[in-house]
């Protein structure tokens, strides 16, 4: 993910330079805000990919000597069911309604949205990676873990 991280960092840098140049030339806040948000989104993706690269190291796609078989197996875990996308959607709705009805609803929307995002991020934090194997043999419930026991 090193290559993807550098690619999105370059996109973020492009949007940052473009936003600064646009603001300097036009002093128009809407376009500058849009370019600033584009910078933040690209920077967020670049940061995520960089963290994943630091955590997991090189993938087979990043190595020039890799074979096709090196990418075989399960890619990743995708949640079959989760309540957190609904919480994120509710937070976004509250945030949008808060722009119309008042600051108190904006603050409530930020709180619900933050809760939903944190819930999505940390929902499966204790789940092992799909490529990692358990460290030892697993015992069935009710049986001792020693295979030589009678």
C-alpha positions as CSV (number, residue, x, y, z in Angstrom):
1,X,0.0,0.0,0.0
2,X,3.0,2.2,-0.1
3,X,2.4,3.1,-3.8
4,X,-1.2,4.0,-3.2
5,X,-0.3,6.0,-0.1
6,X,2.2,8.1,-2.2
7,X,-0.3,8.5,-4.9
8,X,-3.0,9.9,-2.6
9,X,-0.4,12.1,-0.9
10,X,0.4,13.6,-4.3
11,X,-3.3,14.2,-4.9
12,X,-3.6,15.8,-1.5
13,X,-0.6,18.0,-2.2
14,X,-2.2,19.0,-5.6
15,X,-5.4,20.0,-3.9
16,X,-3.6,21.9,-1.2
17,X,-1.6,23.9,-3.7
18,X,-4.6,24.5,-5.9
19,X,-6.7,25.6,-2.9
20,X,-4.0,28.1,-1.8
21,X,-3.6,29.4,-5.4
22,X,-7.4,29.7,-5.9
23,X,-7.9,31.6,-2.6
24,X,-5.0,33.9,-3.4
25,X,-6.3,34.7,-6.9
26,X,-10.0,34.9,-6.3
27,X,-10.6,35.3,-2.6
28,X,-13.8,33.3,-3.1
29,X,-14.7,31.2,0.0
30,X,-16.9,28.5,-1.6
31,X,-14.4,27.2,-4.1
32,X,-11.6,27.5,-1.6
33,X,-13.7,25.4,0.9
34,X,-14.5,22.8,-1.7
35,X,-10.8,22.5,-2.7
36,X,-9.8,22.4,1.0
37,X,-12.3,19.5,1.6
38,X,-10.9,17.7,-1.4
39,X,-7.4,18.1,0.2
40,X,-8.7,16.7,3.5
41,X,-10.3,13.7,1.9
42,X,-7.3,12.8,-0.1
43,X,-5.0,13.3,2.9
44,X,-7.3,11.0,5.0
45,X,-7.0,8.2,2.4
46,X,-3.2,8.7,2.2
47,X,-2.9,8.6,6.0
48,X,-5.0,5.4,6.2
49,X,-3.0,3.7,3.5
50,X,0.3,4.7,5.1
51,X,-0.9,3.4,8.5
52,X,-1.9,0.1,6.8
53,X,1.5,-0.1,5.1
54,X,3.3,0.5,8.4
55,X,1.2,-2.1,10.2
56,X,1.2,-4.9,7.6
57,X,4.3,-4.2,5.5
58,X,4.7,-4.9,1.8
59,X,2.0,-6.8,0.0
60,X,2.6,-9.2,-2.8
61,X,1.5,-6.5,-5.2
62,X,4.3,-4.2,-3.9
63,X,7.1,-6.6,-4.5
64,X,8.6,-6.9,-8.0
65,X,9.6,-10.6,-7.4
66,X,6.1,-11.8,-6.3
67,X,4.3,-14.5,-8.0
68,X,0.5,-14.6,-8.7
69,X,0.1,-17.4,-6.1
70,X,1.3,-15.1,-3.4
71,X,-2.0,-13.2,-3.5
72,X,-4.1,-16.3,-3.1
73,X,-6.4,-16.8,-0.1
74,X,-8.8,-14.6,1.7
75,X,-8.2,-10.9,1.1
76,X,-9.9,-9.3,4.1
77,X,-12.9,-9.6,6.4
78,X,-16.0,-7.7,5.5
79,X,-18.7,-7.3,8.2
80,X,-21.8,-9.3,7.4
81,X,-24.0,-7.1,9.6
82,X,-23.3,-4.0,11.6
83,X,-25.5,-1.3,13.3
84,X,-22.9,1.4,12.9
85,X,-23.7,2.5,9.3
86,X,-27.2,3.4,10.5
87,X,-25.7,5.4,13.4
88,X,-23.4,7.3,10.9
89,X,-26.4,8.0,8.7
90,X,-28.4,9.3,11.6
91,X,-25.5,11.5,12.7
92,X,-25.1,12.9,9.2
93,X,-28.9,13.7,9.1
94,X,-28.7,15.4,12.5
95,X,-25.7,17.4,11.3
96,X,-27.4,18.5,8.1
97,X,-30.6,19.4,10.0
98,X,-28.5,21.3,12.5
99,X,-27.3,23.6,9.8
100,X,-30.9,24.6,9.3
101,X,-32.3,24.6,12.8
102,X,-29.5,25.5,15.1
103,X,-26.1,25.0,16.7
104,X,-27.4,22.6,19.4
105,X,-28.5,20.1,16.7
106,X,-25.1,20.5,14.9
107,X,-23.3,19.6,18.1
108,X,-25.7,16.6,18.7
109,X,-25.1,15.5,15.1
110,X,-21.3,15.7,15.5
111,X,-21.6,13.6,18.6
112,X,-23.7,10.9,17.0
113,X,-21.6,10.9,13.9
114,X,-18.4,10.6,15.9
115,X,-19.9,7.7,17.9
116,X,-20.9,5.9,14.7
117,X,-17.5,6.4,13.0
118,X,-15.7,5.2,16.1
119,X,-18.0,2.2,16.3
120,X,-17.3,1.3,12.7
121,X,-13.6,1.7,13.2
122,X,-13.3,-0.3,16.4
123,X,-16.0,-2.9,15.9
124,X,-13.7,-5.7,15.0
125,X,-10.5,-4.4,16.6
126,X,-9.9,-7.7,18.5
127,X,-10.4,-9.9,15.4
128,X,-7.2,-11.5,14.2
129,X,-5.9,-11.0,10.7
130,X,-7.2,-13.6,8.2
131,X,-3.7,-14.7,7.3
132,X,-2.5,-15.3,10.9
133,X,-2.7,-18.8,12.3
134,X,-3.5,-19.6,15.9
135,X,-0.4,-20.1,18.0
136,X,-1.3,-23.6,19.3
137,X,-3.9,-26.4,18.9
138,X,-7.3,-25.5,20.0
139,X,-9.1,-27.7,22.5
140,X,-12.8,-28.4,22.1
141,X,-15.0,-27.2,24.8
142,X,-15.1,-29.6,27.7
143,X,-11.8,-31.3,26.7
144,X,-8.4,-30.6,28.1
145,X,-5.9,-28.9,25.8
146,X,-3.2,-31.6,26.3
147,X,-3.6,-34.1,23.4
148,X,-2.0,-36.9,25.5
149,X,-4.5,-36.8,28.3
150,X,-6.7,-39.8,28.8
